């Protein structure tokens, strides 16, 4: 049995799809990802919608270079914890 993600649109998201997803999340909130594709009118599976929101569209995503103190913290924590 093929999964839902195998039967829906794949490839790059359009600007229109991003807008539909943003509006749906603003209206309904995060969570209940199984309803998002239907409510937003998207032909992407819930997993892809969730990942698009969390990795690209969520408003509090910080983009750009790390500050010097952030780099220092990352290096110190890596030295302490190593790769996991």
Number of C-alpha atoms within 10 A of each C-alpha: 3 6 8 11 14 10 11 11 12 12 6 7 11 9 9 10 17 18 13 18 23 17 14 19 19 10 11 13 12 13 10 10 17 13 13 24 20 14 16 21 12 18 15 23 22 19 15 14 20 22 11 15 17 14 9 13 15 12 9 8 10 8 7 6 8 11 9 9 9 11 12 12 12 13 13 12 12 12 10 9 9 9 7 4
